[in-house]
Structures are given as C-alpha cells and as structure tokens.
Amino acid sequence: LWKPSDSFSLKLGAMYQVRNLDGSYNVDATTGSVNKQTDQIGVGLSRAENQIYSAVVKADLGGIDLTSVSAFSRSKNYDFVDFTAVVWTEFLFPPLYPPATEFGTVLRQGYRISKFSQELRFAGGVGENIDWVAGGFYTHESAKYSIHANATNPDTGAYYGTPIIWDDAMKFDEWAVFANTTLRLSEQFDVQF
C-alpha cells in the first residue's frame, strides 16, 4: 500500500505460480483391463502457470470518492493423459497406421486464458441522508484450447502420429454501468433505488 497523502492511495498485488508434474513412472501394458486403461509411456506430464496482477486506486476528489480496480490474469496449462479407452483407439488408429497392431492414445490437452478487467466507481453524498454510487465495469477475455490425440505403441511408447487435432479459440468483451442511491429516512429505515 502506497499512501502519499490522506486523499490518495495505491495498492498493488501480484501472484505468480508454476506447477510441474514430471509424469508417471508406471508402465504396464499387461494389466488385463477391459478398457486397456494403463499408465501409457509419456502420460502424467503436466504444467500449470498462473499469473495475477491487480491495482486498486482510491482518491478523494473533494466530496466525491473515486475507486479504480484493475486486474490482469493469465493461465497456461497442459496435461498428457492416457485416453486408450476411447473408441478411436480400436477403430480409427489401425487403418491409419498399418502394420502396427498395438495402440494406445496419449492425449495432450492444453489451454491458455488471458483476462483484463477494469472497474471505475464514484461515490458521494448529498447532505447526511442521501448516498450515491455510480460507475462502470469492463472485461476482455481470450482463451485458446487444444486437444491432440497421439497414436502410440503402449508397449514401447513409439509415436505413430496425431490423427486427431482440435484447436479452438474464443474472445469476448463485457461492459456494464451501474448506479445506486440510498435515501435514509430514519436510523431503522432506508430506501435504495
């Protein structure tokens, strides 16, 4: 918190976090599971990176209080997951990768999300019985998501190819304005509109 005067303050916040999983060391292609769901070679790897930054400004503008809240966040993540039990492992992979006879599916899923938001709020009063608040809010968010289904040999981890790739993205913006007035008629009764 930085407060150079009684009428102004600035508060900054930040968080940065990374999580790495180095994968599973288990490999067992002979478990006998009906779904052939095992720890395929190459699964269990995972990484998540999260960042959040914020700034809150408060200022007394001479009878009107200004509050500004700004924030930015970014999250990136990927995981490698054993998806051998899905239908494409048995029906799609064999005709695409002959002469291979054993198949596993190592699915890589990842996403990246960024978000910025800003709120600007003004507050004041008229006399001792009326308080008001007015302001606006804006946010912008973008996201990217990907799924890659890798055909692999469950015994050796050999990579045959990536026949299924799905990449998607979206962006959106939101805006809002708001206002509120409180009329205090007594200590026990007030009206908001």
DOVEXKOL-92675 format. One record per residue (C-alpha): chain; residue in one letter; residue number from 1; x, z, y. Coordinates in steps of 0.2 Angstrom, whole numbers. Layout:
<pts>
<mol->A | type->A | seq->NUM | east->X | up->Z | north->Y>
...
</pts>
This chain:
<pts>
<mol->A | type->L | seq->1 | east->0 | up->0 | north->0>
<mol->A | type->W | seq->2 | east->7 | up->-5 | north->17>
<mol->A | type->K | seq->3 | east->-2 | up->3 | north->32>
<mol->A | type->P | seq->4 | east->7 | up->-1 | north->48>
<mol->A | type->S | seq->5 | east->-7 | up->6 | north->58>
<mol->A | type->D | seq->6 | east->-24 | up->15 | north->57>
<mol->A | type->S | seq->7 | east->-33 | up->-1 | north->59>
<mol->A | type->F | seq->8 | east->-24 | up->-12 | north->46>
<mol->A | type->S | seq->9 | east->-19 | up->-10 | north->28>
<mol->A | type->L | seq->10 | east->-12 | up->-22 | north->14>
<mol->A | type->K | seq->11 | east->-12 | up->-18 | north->-4>
<mol->A | type->L | seq->12 | east->-3 | up->-30 | north->-17>
<mol->A | type->G | seq->13 | east->-5 | up->-29 | north->-36>
<mol->A | type->A | seq->14 | east->4 | up->-39 | north->-49>
<mol->A | type->M | seq->15 | east->5 | up->-39 | north->-68>
<mol->A | type->Y | seq->16 | east->15 | up->-50 | north->-80>
<mol->A | type->Q | seq->17 | east->13 | up->-48 | north->-99>
<mol->A | type->V | seq->18 | east->21 | up->-58 | north->-113>
<mol->A | type->R | seq->19 | east->16 | up->-55 | north->-132>
<mol->A | type->N | seq->20 | east->26 | up->-64 | north->-145>
<mol->A | type->L | seq->21 | east->22 | up->-64 | north->-164>
<mol->A | type->D | seq->22 | east->35 | up->-72 | north->-174>
<mol->A | type->G | seq->23 | east->24 | up->-76 | north->-189>
<mol->A | type->S | seq->24 | east->21 | up->-70 | north->-206>
<mol->A | type->Y | seq->25 | east->35 | up->-70 | north->-219>
<mol->A | type->N | seq->26 | east->22 | up->-71 | north->-233>
<mol->A | type->V | seq->27 | east->21 | up->-87 | north->-243>
<mol->A | type->D | seq->28 | east->10 | up->-88 | north->-259>
<mol->A | type->A | seq->29 | east->3 | up->-104 | north->-264>
<mol->A | type->T | seq->30 | east->-2 | up->-97 | north->-281>
<mol->A | type->T | seq->31 | east->-15 | up->-83 | north->-276>
<mol->A | type->G | seq->32 | east->-29 | up->-92 | north->-285>
<mol->A | type->S | seq->33 | east->-41 | up->-90 | north->-271>
<mol->A | type->V | seq->34 | east->-56 | up->-102 | north->-272>
<mol->A | type->N | seq->35 | east->-53 | up->-106 | north->-253>
<mol->A | type->K | seq->36 | east->-34 | up->-108 | north->-256>
<mol->A | type->Q | seq->37 | east->-33 | up->-97 | north->-240>
<mol->A | type->T | seq->38 | east->-15 | up->-90 | north->-241>
<mol->A | type->D | seq->39 | east->-1 | up->-87 | north->-228>
<mol->A | type->Q | seq->40 | east->5 | up->-105 | north->-226>
<mol->A | type->I | seq->41 | east->23 | up->-108 | north->-221>
<mol->A | type->G | seq->42 | east->23 | up->-109 | north->-202>
<mol->A | type->V | seq->43 | east->7 | up->-98 | north->-198>
<mol->A | type->G | seq->44 | east->6 | up->-82 | north->-189>
<mol->A | type->L | seq->45 | east->17 | up->-88 | north->-174>
<mol->A | type->S | seq->46 | east->8 | up->-83 | north->-158>
<mol->A | type->R | seq->47 | east->12 | up->-81 | north->-140>
<mol->A | type->A | seq->48 | east->2 | up->-75 | north->-125>
<mol->A | type->E | seq->49 | east->7 | up->-75 | north->-107>
<mol->A | type->N | seq->50 | east->-4 | up->-67 | north->-94>
<mol->A | type->Q | seq->51 | east->-1 | up->-65 | north->-75>
<mol->A | type->I | seq->52 | east->-12 | up->-57 | north->-62>
<mol->A | type->Y | seq->53 | east->-9 | up->-56 | north->-44>
<mol->A | type->S | seq->54 | east->-20 | up->-48 | north->-30>
<mol->A | type->A | seq->55 | east->-20 | up->-44 | north->-12>
<mol->A | type->V | seq->56 | east->-33 | up->-33 | north->-3>
<mol->A | type->V | seq->57 | east->-33 | up->-33 | north->16>
<mol->A | type->K | seq->58 | east->-43 | up->-21 | north->27>
<mol->A | type->A | seq->59 | east->-44 | up->-22 | north->45>
<mol->A | type->D | seq->60 | east->-54 | up->-13 | north->59>
<mol->A | type->L | seq->61 | east->-59 | up->-26 | north->71>
<mol->A | type->G | seq->62 | east->-66 | up->-14 | north->84>
<mol->A | type->G | seq->63 | east->-83 | up->-9 | north->77>
<mol->A | type->I | seq->64 | east->-83 | up->-22 | north->63>
<mol->A | type->D | seq->65 | east->-73 | up->-19 | north->46>
<mol->A | type->L | seq->66 | east->-65 | up->-34 | north->38>
<mol->A | type->T | seq->67 | east->-61 | up->-33 | north->19>
<mol->A | type->S | seq->68 | east->-52 | up->-48 | north->11>
<mol->A | type->V | seq->69 | east->-49 | up->-48 | north->-8>
<mol->A | type->S | seq->70 | east->-39 | up->-62 | north->-15>
<mol->A | type->A | seq->71 | east->-33 | up->-64 | north->-33>
<mol->A | type->F | seq->72 | east->-25 | up->-77 | north->-44>
<mol->A | type->S | seq->73 | east->-23 | up->-76 | north->-63>
<mol->A | type->R | seq->74 | east->-15 | up->-87 | north->-77>
<mol->A | type->S | seq->75 | east->-16 | up->-85 | north->-95>
<mol->A | type->K | seq->76 | east->-7 | up->-96 | north->-108>
<mol->A | type->N | seq->77 | east->-9 | up->-94 | north->-127>
<mol->A | type->Y | seq->78 | east->-6 | up->-102 | north->-143>
<mol->A | type->D | seq->79 | east->-8 | up->-97 | north->-161>
<mol->A | type->F | seq->80 | east->-4 | up->-105 | north->-178>
<mol->A | type->V | seq->81 | east->-17 | up->-101 | north->-191>
<mol->A | type->D | seq->82 | east->-20 | up->-105 | north->-209>
<mol->A | type->F | seq->83 | east->-35 | up->-116 | north->-210>
<mol->A | type->T | seq->84 | east->-33 | up->-123 | north->-228>
<mol->A | type->A | seq->85 | east->-51 | up->-118 | north->-232>
<mol->A | type->V | seq->86 | east->-59 | up->-131 | north->-221>
<mol->A | type->V | seq->87 | east->-67 | up->-146 | north->-229>
<mol->A | type->W | seq->88 | east->-55 | up->-159 | north->-221>
<mol->A | type->T | seq->89 | east->-40 | up->-152 | north->-232>
<mol->A | type->E | seq->90 | east->-48 | up->-158 | north->-248>
<mol->A | type->F | seq->91 | east->-57 | up->-174 | north->-242>
<mol->A | type->L | seq->92 | east->-48 | up->-181 | north->-227>
<mol->A | type->F | seq->93 | east->-30 | up->-177 | north->-230>
<mol->A | type->P | seq->94 | east->-27 | up->-185 | north->-247>
<mol->A | type->P | seq->95 | east->-32 | up->-203 | north->-242>
<mol->A | type->L | seq->96 | east->-22 | up->-202 | north->-226>
<mol->A | type->Y | seq->97 | east->-6 | up->-196 | north->-234>
<mol->A | type->P | seq->98 | east->-4 | up->-203 | north->-252>
<mol->A | type->P | seq->99 | east->5 | up->-200 | north->-263>
<mol->A | type->A | seq->100 | east->5 | up->-181 | north->-259>
<mol->A | type->T | seq->101 | east->-6 | up->-171 | north->-270>
<mol->A | type->E | seq->102 | east->-5 | up->-153 | north->-262>
<mol->A | type->F | seq->103 | east->-12 | up->-150 | north->-245>
<mol->A | type->G | seq->104 | east->-13 | up->-135 | north->-233>
<mol->A | type->T | seq->105 | east->-19 | up->-135 | north->-215>
<mol->A | type->V | seq->106 | east->-9 | up->-126 | north->-202>
<mol->A | type->L | seq->107 | east->-20 | up->-126 | north->-186>
<mol->A | type->R | seq->108 | east->-12 | up->-125 | north->-169>
<mol->A | type->Q | seq->109 | east->-24 | up->-119 | north->-156>
<mol->A | type->G | seq->110 | east->-19 | up->-116 | north->-138>
<mol->A | type->Y | seq->111 | east->-26 | up->-113 | north->-121>
<mol->A | type->R | seq->112 | east->-21 | up->-112 | north->-103>
<mol->A | type->I | seq->113 | east->-33 | up->-104 | north->-90>
<mol->A | type->S | seq->114 | east->-30 | up->-103 | north->-71>
<mol->A | type->K | seq->115 | east->-41 | up->-94 | north->-59>
<mol->A | type->F | seq->116 | east->-41 | up->-91 | north->-40>
<mol->A | type->S | seq->117 | east->-54 | up->-80 | north->-31>
<mol->A | type->Q | seq->118 | east->-57 | up->-75 | north->-13>
<mol->A | type->E | seq->119 | east->-70 | up->-63 | north->-6>
<mol->A | type->L | seq->120 | east->-71 | up->-60 | north->13>
<mol->A | type->R | seq->121 | east->-83 | up->-46 | north->19>
<mol->A | type->F | seq->122 | east->-88 | up->-40 | north->36>
<mol->A | type->A | seq->123 | east->-97 | up->-23 | north->38>
<mol->A | type->G | seq->124 | east->-103 | up->-14 | north->53>
<mol->A | type->G | seq->125 | east->-117 | up->-4 | north->60>
<mol->A | type->V | seq->126 | east->-130 | up->-3 | north->74>
<mol->A | type->G | seq->127 | east->-132 | up->14 | north->81>
<mol->A | type->E | seq->128 | east->-132 | up->28 | north->67>
<mol->A | type->N | seq->129 | east->-147 | up->22 | north->57>
<mol->A | type->I | seq->130 | east->-143 | up->3 | north->53>
<mol->A | type->D | seq->131 | east->-128 | up->-3 | north->42>
<mol->A | type->W | seq->132 | east->-125 | up->-21 | north->38>
<mol->A | type->V | seq->133 | east->-113 | up->-31 | north->26>
<mol->A | type->A | seq->134 | east->-111 | up->-50 | north->26>
<mol->A | type->G | seq->135 | east->-98 | up->-61 | north->18>
<mol->A | type->G | seq->136 | east->-94 | up->-75 | north->6>
<mol->A | type->F | seq->137 | east->-86 | up->-77 | north->-11>
<mol->A | type->Y | seq->138 | east->-76 | up->-92 | north->-18>
<mol->A | type->T | seq->139 | east->-68 | up->-95 | north->-35>
<mol->A | type->H | seq->140 | east->-59 | up->-110 | north->-43>
<mol->A | type->E | seq->141 | east->-56 | up->-110 | north->-62>
<mol->A | type->S | seq->142 | east->-47 | up->-123 | north->-73>
<mol->A | type->A | seq->143 | east->-45 | up->-122 | north->-92>
<mol->A | type->K | seq->144 | east->-36 | up->-133 | north->-105>
<mol->A | type->Y | seq->145 | east->-39 | up->-131 | north->-123>
<mol->A | type->S | seq->146 | east->-31 | up->-139 | north->-138>
<mol->A | type->I | seq->147 | east->-33 | up->-139 | north->-157>
<mol->A | type->H | seq->148 | east->-21 | up->-149 | north->-168>
<mol->A | type->A | seq->149 | east->-24 | up->-149 | north->-187>
<mol->A | type->N | seq->150 | east->-7 | up->-152 | north->-196>
<mol->A | type->A | seq->151 | east->-7 | up->-158 | north->-214>
<mol->A | type->T | seq->152 | east->6 | up->-148 | north->-223>
<mol->A | type->N | seq->153 | east->13 | up->-145 | north->-241>
<mol->A | type->P | seq->154 | east->8 | up->-127 | north->-245>
<mol->A | type->D | seq->155 | east->22 | up->-125 | north->-257>
<mol->A | type->T | seq->156 | east->37 | up->-131 | north->-246>
<mol->A | type->G | seq->157 | east->29 | up->-131 | north->-228>
<mol->A | type->A | seq->158 | east->33 | up->-150 | north->-226>
<mol->A | type->Y | seq->159 | east->24 | up->-158 | north->-212>
<mol->A | type->Y | seq->160 | east->14 | up->-174 | north->-217>
<mol->A | type->G | seq->161 | east->6 | up->-177 | north->-200>
<mol->A | type->T | seq->162 | east->-8 | up->-172 | north->-187>
<mol->A | type->P | seq->163 | east->-23 | up->-182 | north->-190>
<mol->A | type->I | seq->164 | east->-35 | up->-171 | north->-180>
<mol->A | type->I | seq->165 | east->-31 | up->-168 | north->-162>
<mol->A | type->W | seq->166 | east->-44 | up->-161 | north->-149>
<mol->A | type->D | seq->167 | east->-39 | up->-159 | north->-131>
<mol->A | type->D | seq->168 | east->-51 | up->-153 | north->-119>
<mol->A | type->A | seq->169 | east->-51 | up->-148 | north->-100>
<mol->A | type->M | seq->170 | east->-64 | up->-141 | north->-88>
<mol->A | type->K | seq->171 | east->-64 | up->-136 | north->-69>
<mol->A | type->F | seq->172 | east->-77 | up->-128 | north->-59>
<mol->A | type->D | seq->173 | east->-79 | up->-120 | north->-42>
<mol->A | type->E | seq->174 | east->-92 | up->-107 | north->-37>
<mol->A | type->W | seq->175 | east->-97 | up->-102 | north->-19>
<mol->A | type->A | seq->176 | east->-108 | up->-88 | north->-13>
<mol->A | type->V | seq->177 | east->-114 | up->-80 | north->3>
<mol->A | type->F | seq->178 | east->-122 | up->-63 | north->4>
<mol->A | type->A | seq->179 | east->-129 | up->-51 | north->17>
<mol->A | type->N | seq->180 | east->-137 | up->-34 | north->16>
<mol->A | type->T | seq->181 | east->-144 | up->-22 | north->29>
<mol->A | type->T | seq->182 | east->-148 | up->-4 | north->26>
<mol->A | type->L | seq->183 | east->-161 | up->5 | north->38>
<mol->A | type->R | seq->184 | east->-160 | up->24 | north->36>
<mol->A | type->L | seq->185 | east->-177 | up->31 | north->41>
<mol->A | type->S | seq->186 | east->-173 | up->49 | north->36>
<mol->A | type->E | seq->187 | east->-160 | up->58 | north->25>
<mol->A | type->Q | seq->188 | east->-171 | up->55 | north->10>
<mol->A | type->F | seq->189 | east->-177 | up->38 | north->13>
<mol->A | type->D | seq->190 | east->-169 | up->21 | north->17>
<mol->A | type->V | seq->191 | east->-174 | up->3 | north->16>
<mol->A | type->Q | seq->192 | east->-162 | up->-11 | north->11>
<mol->A | type->F | seq->193 | east->-165 | up->-30 | north->14>
</pts>
